[in-house]
Amino acid sequence: MAITQKSHTELNPIQVSLLRLFDRPMSEDETKELKRLLVNHYSALLEEEVTKVIAEKGYTQNDFDNMLNGED
C-alpha cells in the first residue's frame, strides 16, 4: 500500500497560532511534555479511526491473524 504525502506550502491559522504561542524559551522538560501531549492526542485519533475501520469492514481477530500470516 503506497502512502502519498501532500506538499504544504503555507501554514494554516492553527499552525501560525501555535508558532506564536511557543515563540519563547522552553526547557527540555517542557519540550518533552509538549511532544508527549501531541503524541497522545494523535494516538487517540488514530485509535478512533482504526476502531471505526475495523467496525466498518467487520474484521475479526481471525482476519488479523490471517493477514499477519500472509494467508488470504
Biopython code that builds the backbone (N, CA, C, O; Angstrom):
import numpy as np
from Bio.PDB.StructureBuilder import StructureBuilder

atoms = [
    (1, "MET", "N", (0.846, -1.168, 0.000)),
    (1, "MET", "CA", (0.000, 0.000, 0.000)),
    (1, "MET", "C", (0.895, 1.234, 0.000)),
    (1, "MET", "O", (1.713, 1.404, 0.904)),
    (2, "ALA", "N", (0.750, 2.083, -0.986)),
    (2, "ALA", "CA", (1.545, 3.293, -1.094)),
    (2, "ALA", "C", (0.891, 4.422, -0.306)),
    (2, "ALA", "O", (-0.329, 4.584, -0.321)),
    (3, "ILE", "N", (1.708, 5.182, 0.369)),
    (3, "ILE", "CA", (1.230, 6.329, 1.130)),
    (3, "ILE", "C", (1.738, 7.580, 0.432)),
    (3, "ILE", "O", (2.937, 7.725, 0.191)),
    (4, "THR", "N", (0.832, 8.471, 0.115)),
    (4, "THR", "CA", (1.236, 9.711, -0.522)),
    (4, "THR", "C", (1.118, 10.846, 0.473)),
    (4, "THR", "O", (0.220, 10.870, 1.315)),
    (5, "GLN", "N", (2.041, 11.784, 0.360)),
    (5, "GLN", "CA", (2.012, 12.936, 1.231)),
    (5, "GLN", "C", (1.729, 14.169, 0.391)),
    (5, "GLN", "O", (2.266, 14.330, -0.705)),
    (6, "LYS", "N", (0.888, 15.026, 0.916)),
    (6, "LYS", "CA", (0.611, 16.283, 0.249)),
    (6, "LYS", "C", (1.716, 17.271, 0.589)),
    (6, "LYS", "O", (2.205, 17.311, 1.719)),
    (7, "SER", "N", (2.092, 18.041, -0.369)),
    (7, "SER", "CA", (3.087, 19.075, -0.154)),
    (7, "SER", "C", (2.385, 20.350, 0.297)),
    (7, "SER", "O", (1.537, 20.884, -0.419)),
    (8, "HIS", "N", (2.737, 20.832, 1.476)),
    (8, "HIS", "CA", (2.125, 22.052, 2.008)),
    (8, "HIS", "C", (3.081, 23.217, 1.779)),
    (8, "HIS", "O", (4.280, 23.111, 2.037)),
    (9, "THR", "N", (2.550, 24.301, 1.305)),
    (9, "THR", "CA", (3.390, 25.458, 1.041)),
    (9, "THR", "C", (3.119, 26.616, 1.993)),
    (9, "THR", "O", (3.891, 27.573, 2.037)),
    (10, "GLU", "N", (2.043, 26.538, 2.745)),
    (10, "GLU", "CA", (1.754, 27.601, 3.693)),
    (10, "GLU", "C", (1.182, 27.005, 4.975)),
    (10, "GLU", "O", (0.632, 25.904, 4.980)),
    (11, "LEU", "N", (1.324, 27.755, 6.050)),
    (11, "LEU", "CA", (0.819, 27.310, 7.341)),
    (11, "LEU", "C", (-0.650, 27.685, 7.475)),
    (11, "LEU", "O", (-1.092, 28.731, 6.998)),
    (12, "ASN", "N", (-1.402, 26.797, 8.145)),
    (12, "ASN", "CA", (-2.798, 27.127, 8.410)),
    (12, "ASN", "C", (-2.872, 28.001, 9.664)),
    (12, "ASN", "O", (-1.874, 28.133, 10.372)),
    (13, "PRO", "N", (-4.020, 28.594, 9.954)),
    (13, "PRO", "CA", (-4.131, 29.503, 11.104)),
    (13, "PRO", "C", (-3.757, 28.864, 12.441)),
    (13, "PRO", "O", (-3.176, 29.533, 13.295)),
    (14, "ILE", "N", (-4.073, 27.607, 12.637)),
    (14, "ILE", "CA", (-3.706, 26.938, 13.897)),
    (14, "ILE", "C", (-2.188, 26.827, 14.016)),
    (14, "ILE", "O", (-1.627, 27.069, 15.085)),
    (15, "GLN", "N", (-1.526, 26.461, 12.922)),
    (15, "GLN", "CA", (-0.071, 26.336, 12.944)),
    (15, "GLN", "C", (0.582, 27.677, 13.271)),
    (15, "GLN", "O", (1.530, 27.733, 14.055)),
    (16, "VAL", "N", (0.084, 28.742, 12.679)),
    (16, "VAL", "CA", (0.631, 30.076, 12.957)),
    (16, "VAL", "C", (0.405, 30.428, 14.423)),
    (16, "VAL", "O", (1.301, 30.954, 15.083)),
    (17, "SER", "N", (-0.781, 30.141, 14.928)),
    (17, "SER", "CA", (-1.097, 30.414, 16.328)),
    (17, "SER", "C", (-0.168, 29.648, 17.264)),
    (17, "SER", "O", (0.317, 30.198, 18.253)),
    (18, "LEU", "N", (0.078, 28.380, 16.950)),
    (18, "LEU", "CA", (0.972, 27.575, 17.786)),
    (18, "LEU", "C", (2.398, 28.100, 17.741)),
    (18, "LEU", "O", (3.083, 28.117, 18.764)),
    (19, "LEU", "N", (2.853, 28.527, 16.576)),
    (19, "LEU", "CA", (4.199, 29.101, 16.482)),
    (19, "LEU", "C", (4.316, 30.345, 17.344)),
    (19, "LEU", "O", (5.327, 30.538, 18.019)),
    (20, "ARG", "N", (3.302, 31.182, 17.330)),
    (20, "ARG", "CA", (3.325, 32.390, 18.167)),
    (20, "ARG", "C", (3.274, 32.027, 19.649)),
    (20, "ARG", "O", (3.964, 32.633, 20.470)),
    (21, "LEU", "N", (2.462, 31.046, 19.979)),
    (21, "LEU", "CA", (2.317, 30.632, 21.372)),
    (21, "LEU", "C", (3.629, 30.099, 21.948)),
    (21, "LEU", "O", (3.964, 30.357, 23.104)),
    (22, "PHE", "N", (4.357, 29.359, 21.130)),
    (22, "PHE", "CA", (5.583, 28.723, 21.622)),
    (22, "PHE", "C", (6.848, 29.456, 21.196)),
    (22, "PHE", "O", (7.937, 28.883, 21.223)),
    (23, "ASP", "N", (6.713, 30.703, 20.807)),
    (23, "ASP", "CA", (7.870, 31.518, 20.442)),
    (23, "ASP", "C", (8.477, 32.110, 21.712)),
    (23, "ASP", "O", (8.447, 33.319, 21.942)),
    (24, "ARG", "N", (9.021, 31.223, 22.516)),
    (24, "ARG", "CA", (9.643, 31.605, 23.790)),
    (24, "ARG", "C", (10.591, 30.497, 24.188)),
    (24, "ARG", "O", (10.471, 29.372, 23.704)),
    (25, "PRO", "N", (11.532, 30.801, 25.065)),
    (25, "PRO", "CA", (12.427, 29.726, 25.526)),
    (25, "PRO", "C", (11.640, 28.650, 26.274)),
    (25, "PRO", "O", (10.730, 28.951, 27.047)),
    (26, "MET", "N", (12.009, 27.390, 26.029)),
    (26, "MET", "CA", (11.368, 26.266, 26.712)),
    (26, "MET", "C", (12.449, 25.330, 27.223)),
    (26, "MET", "O", (13.463, 25.106, 26.561)),
    (27, "SER", "N", (12.217, 24.789, 28.406)),
    (27, "SER", "CA", (13.157, 23.819, 28.956)),
    (27, "SER", "C", (13.007, 22.495, 28.209)),
    (27, "SER", "O", (12.029, 22.271, 27.496)),
    (28, "GLU", "N", (13.985, 21.639, 28.389)),
    (28, "GLU", "CA", (13.910, 20.314, 27.771)),
    (28, "GLU", "C", (12.702, 19.544, 28.298)),
    (28, "GLU", "O", (12.047, 18.827, 27.540)),
    (29, "ASP", "N", (12.401, 19.685, 29.591)),
    (29, "ASP", "CA", (11.231, 19.010, 30.167)),
    (29, "ASP", "C", (9.924, 19.526, 29.563)),
    (29, "ASP", "O", (9.013, 18.743, 29.292)),
    (30, "GLU", "N", (9.831, 20.837, 29.354)),
    (30, "GLU", "CA", (8.634, 21.397, 28.732)),
    (30, "GLU", "C", (8.475, 20.876, 27.302)),
    (30, "GLU", "O", (7.372, 20.541, 26.870)),
    (31, "THR", "N", (9.578, 20.816, 26.587)),
    (31, "THR", "CA", (9.558, 20.328, 25.214)),
    (31, "THR", "C", (9.108, 18.871, 25.171)),
    (31, "THR", "O", (8.287, 18.495, 24.334)),
    (32, "LYS", "N", (9.648, 18.050, 26.074)),
    (32, "LYS", "CA", (9.262, 16.637, 26.127)),
    (32, "LYS", "C", (7.789, 16.482, 26.464)),
    (32, "LYS", "O", (7.102, 15.646, 25.877)),
    (33, "GLU", "N", (7.298, 17.279, 27.405)),
    (33, "GLU", "CA", (5.891, 17.187, 27.794)),
    (33, "GLU", "C", (4.988, 17.598, 26.637)),
    (33, "GLU", "O", (3.960, 16.964, 26.401)),
    (34, "LEU", "N", (5.355, 18.637, 25.923)),
    (34, "LEU", "CA", (4.574, 19.068, 24.770)),
    (34, "LEU", "C", (4.543, 17.982, 23.703)),
    (34, "LEU", "O", (3.488, 17.705, 23.131)),
    (35, "LYS", "N", (5.681, 17.370, 23.432)),
    (35, "LYS", "CA", (5.731, 16.271, 22.464)),
    (35, "LYS", "C", (4.871, 15.108, 22.926)),
    (35, "LYS", "O", (4.173, 14.488, 22.124)),
    (36, "ARG", "N", (4.920, 14.811, 24.216)),
    (36, "ARG", "CA", (4.121, 13.722, 24.779)),
    (36, "ARG", "C", (2.627, 14.000, 24.602)),
    (36, "ARG", "O", (1.863, 13.103, 24.246)),
    (37, "LEU", "N", (2.216, 15.243, 24.851)),
    (37, "LEU", "CA", (0.809, 15.613, 24.675)),
    (37, "LEU", "C", (0.365, 15.440, 23.223)),
    (37, "LEU", "O", (-0.720, 14.925, 22.954)),
    (38, "LEU", "N", (1.211, 15.873, 22.293)),
    (38, "LEU", "CA", (0.868, 15.743, 20.880)),
    (38, "LEU", "C", (0.805, 14.281, 20.449)),
    (38, "LEU", "O", (-0.102, 13.889, 19.714)),
    (39, "VAL", "N", (1.751, 13.484, 20.897)),
    (39, "VAL", "CA", (1.744, 12.058, 20.555)),
    (39, "VAL", "C", (0.496, 11.389, 21.116)),
    (39, "VAL", "O", (-0.144, 10.597, 20.424)),
    (40, "ASN", "N", (0.146, 11.693, 22.352)),
    (40, "ASN", "CA", (-1.056, 11.110, 22.952)),
    (40, "ASN", "C", (-2.311, 11.530, 22.192)),
    (40, "ASN", "O", (-3.206, 10.716, 21.967)),
    (41, "HIS", "N", (-2.374, 12.781, 21.804)),
    (41, "HIS", "CA", (-3.530, 13.280, 21.051)),
    (41, "HIS", "C", (-3.674, 12.546, 19.728)),
    (41, "HIS", "O", (-4.751, 12.040, 19.416)),
    (42, "TYR", "N", (-2.601, 12.482, 18.948)),
    (42, "TYR", "CA", (-2.686, 11.836, 17.642)),
    (42, "TYR", "C", (-2.833, 10.323, 17.758)),
    (42, "TYR", "O", (-3.413, 9.688, 16.878)),
    (43, "SER", "N", (-2.321, 9.751, 18.822)),
    (43, "SER", "CA", (-2.513, 8.323, 19.063)),
    (43, "SER", "C", (-3.996, 8.018, 19.307)),
    (43, "SER", "O", (-4.524, 7.026, 18.804)),
    (44, "ALA", "N", (-4.651, 8.875, 20.077)),
    (44, "ALA", "CA", (-6.084, 8.691, 20.339)),
    (44, "ALA", "C", (-6.893, 8.833, 19.054)),
    (44, "ALA", "O", (-7.825, 8.064, 18.820)),
    (45, "LEU", "N", (-6.544, 9.811, 18.224)),
    (45, "LEU", "CA", (-7.244, 9.979, 16.944)),
    (45, "LEU", "C", (-7.056, 8.761, 16.051)),
    (45, "LEU", "O", (-8.000, 8.300, 15.410)),
    (46, "LEU", "N", (-5.840, 8.247, 16.013)),
    (46, "LEU", "CA", (-5.563, 7.061, 15.199)),
    (46, "LEU", "C", (-6.340, 5.861, 15.711)),
    (46, "LEU", "O", (-6.904, 5.103, 14.922)),
    (47, "GLU", "N", (-6.374, 5.684, 17.015)),
    (47, "GLU", "CA", (-7.115, 4.556, 17.590)),
    (47, "GLU", "C", (-8.597, 4.631, 17.237)),
    (47, "GLU", "O", (-9.216, 3.615, 16.921)),
    (48, "GLU", "N", (-9.170, 5.845, 17.291)),
    (48, "GLU", "CA", (-10.577, 6.017, 16.917)),
    (48, "GLU", "C", (-10.793, 5.628, 15.458)),
    (48, "GLU", "O", (-11.762, 4.942, 15.132)),
    (49, "GLU", "N", (-9.896, 6.063, 14.585)),
    (49, "GLU", "CA", (-10.033, 5.776, 13.161)),
    (49, "GLU", "C", (-9.893, 4.282, 12.885)),
    (49, "GLU", "O", (-10.656, 3.727, 12.094)),
    (50, "VAL", "N", (-8.937, 3.632, 13.520)),
    (50, "VAL", "CA", (-8.741, 2.195, 13.330)),
    (50, "VAL", "C", (-9.967, 1.427, 13.827)),
    (50, "VAL", "O", (-10.429, 0.497, 13.167)),
    (51, "THR", "N", (-10.484, 1.811, 14.973)),
    (51, "THR", "CA", (-11.679, 1.158, 15.516)),
    (51, "THR", "C", (-12.853, 1.315, 14.561)),
    (51, "THR", "O", (-13.618, 0.374, 14.352)),
    (52, "LYS", "N", (-12.997, 2.499, 13.981)),
    (52, "LYS", "CA", (-14.073, 2.761, 13.028)),
    (52, "LYS", "C", (-13.928, 1.871, 11.784)),
    (52, "LYS", "O", (-14.904, 1.277, 11.326)),
    (53, "VAL", "N", (-12.722, 1.785, 11.249)),
    (53, "VAL", "CA", (-12.485, 0.973, 10.044)),
    (53, "VAL", "C", (-12.718, -0.505, 10.331)),
    (53, "VAL", "O", (-13.311, -1.209, 9.514)),
    (54, "ILE", "N", (-12.258, -0.980, 11.485)),
    (54, "ILE", "CA", (-12.467, -2.381, 11.856)),
    (54, "ILE", "C", (-13.959, -2.698, 11.907)),
    (54, "ILE", "O", (-14.399, -3.742, 11.426)),
    (55, "ALA", "N", (-14.738, -1.775, 12.503)),
    (55, "ALA", "CA", (-16.191, -1.985, 12.587)),
    (55, "ALA", "C", (-16.829, -1.951, 11.201)),
    (55, "ALA", "O", (-17.683, -2.781, 10.889)),
    (56, "GLU", "N", (-16.414, -0.993, 10.367)),
    (56, "GLU", "CA", (-16.987, -0.884, 9.024)),
    (56, "GLU", "C", (-16.681, -2.115, 8.173)),
    (56, "GLU", "O", (-17.538, -2.590, 7.428)),
    (57, "LYS", "N", (-15.460, -2.626, 8.286)),
    (57, "LYS", "CA", (-15.035, -3.775, 7.479)),
    (57, "LYS", "C", (-15.464, -5.099, 8.097)),
    (57, "LYS", "O", (-15.463, -6.129, 7.423)),
    (58, "GLY", "N", (-15.833, -5.076, 9.378)),
    (58, "GLY", "CA", (-16.239, -6.295, 10.049)),
    (58, "GLY", "C", (-15.085, -7.254, 10.317)),
    (58, "GLY", "O", (-15.282, -8.467, 10.379)),
    (59, "TYR", "N", (-13.879, -6.707, 10.474)),
    (59, "TYR", "CA", (-12.714, -7.556, 10.728)),
    (59, "TYR", "C", (-12.814, -8.249, 12.083)),
    (59, "TYR", "O", (-13.328, -7.684, 13.048)),
    (60, "THR", "N", (-12.320, -9.468, 12.138)),
    (60, "THR", "CA", (-12.253, -10.240, 13.382)),
    (60, "THR", "C", (-10.784, -10.506, 13.706)),
    (60, "THR", "O", (-9.896, -10.225, 12.902)),
    (61, "GLN", "N", (-10.549, -11.047, 14.885)),
    (61, "GLN", "CA", (-9.180, -11.410, 15.262)),
    (61, "GLN", "C", (-8.615, -12.439, 14.289)),
    (61, "GLN", "O", (-7.427, -12.411, 13.968)),
    (62, "ASN", "N", (-9.460, -13.335, 13.827)),
    (62, "ASN", "CA", (-9.031, -14.335, 12.856)),
    (62, "ASN", "C", (-8.560, -13.673, 11.554)),
    (62, "ASN", "O", (-7.573, -14.104, 10.959)),
    (63, "ASP", "N", (-9.261, -12.638, 11.122)),
    (63, "ASP", "CA", (-8.846, -11.894, 9.926)),
    (63, "ASP", "C", (-7.451, -11.298, 10.112)),
    (63, "ASP", "O", (-6.614, -11.379, 9.213)),
    (64, "PHE", "N", (-7.202, -10.704, 11.273)),
    (64, "PHE", "CA", (-5.890, -10.109, 11.534)),
    (64, "PHE", "C", (-4.802, -11.170, 11.600)),
    (64, "PHE", "O", (-3.699, -10.970, 11.092)),
    (65, "ASP", "N", (-5.116, -12.298, 12.227)),
    (65, "ASP", "CA", (-4.146, -13.400, 12.270)),
    (65, "ASP", "C", (-3.794, -13.864, 10.871)),
    (65, "ASP", "O", (-2.625, -14.106, 10.567)),
    (66, "ASN", "N", (-4.804, -13.990, 10.013)),
    (66, "ASN", "CA", (-4.563, -14.406, 8.629)),
    (66, "ASN", "C", (-3.719, -13.374, 7.879)),
    (66, "ASN", "O", (-2.837, -13.744, 7.104)),
    (67, "MET", "N", (-3.981, -12.095, 8.101)),
    (67, "MET", "CA", (-3.188, -11.048, 7.461)),
    (67, "MET", "C", (-1.727, -11.126, 7.896)),
    (67, "MET", "O", (-0.818, -11.009, 7.074)),
    (68, "LEU", "N", (-1.513, -11.323, 9.188)),
    (68, "LEU", "CA", (-0.156, -11.393, 9.705)),
    (68, "LEU", "C", (0.597, -12.614, 9.204)),
    (68, "LEU", "O", (1.818, -12.582, 9.050)),
    (69, "ASN", "N", (-0.138, -13.694, 8.949)),
    (69, "ASN", "CA", (0.490, -14.927, 8.483)),
    (69, "ASN", "C", (0.544, -15.026, 6.968)),
    (69, "ASN", "O", (0.986, -16.041, 6.430)),
    (70, "GLY", "N", (0.101, -13.986, 6.276)),
    (70, "GLY", "CA", (0.146, -13.974, 4.832)),
    (70, "GLY", "C", (-0.873, -14.872, 4.178)),
    (70, "GLY", "O", (-0.710, -15.248, 3.017)),
    (71, "GLU", "N", (-1.915, -15.221, 4.893)),
    (71, "GLU", "CA", (-2.965, -16.079, 4.340)),
    (71, "GLU", "C", (-4.065, -15.197, 3.758)),
    (71, "GLU", "O", (-4.294, -14.087, 4.239)),
    (72, "ASP", "N", (-4.730, -15.679, 2.747)),
    (72, "ASP", "CA", (-5.815, -14.907, 2.121)),
    (72, "ASP", "C", (-7.130, -15.184, 2.791)),
    (72, "ASP", "O", (-8.153, -14.624, 2.398)),
]
sb = StructureBuilder()
sb.init_structure("model")
sb.init_model(0)
sb.init_chain("A")
sb.init_seg("    ")
for serial, (resi, resn, name, xyz) in enumerate(atoms, 1):
    if name == "N":
        sb.init_residue(resn, " ", resi, " ")
    sb.init_atom(name, np.array(xyz, "f"), 0.0, 1.0, " ", f" {name:<3s}", serial, name[0])
structure = sb.get_structure()
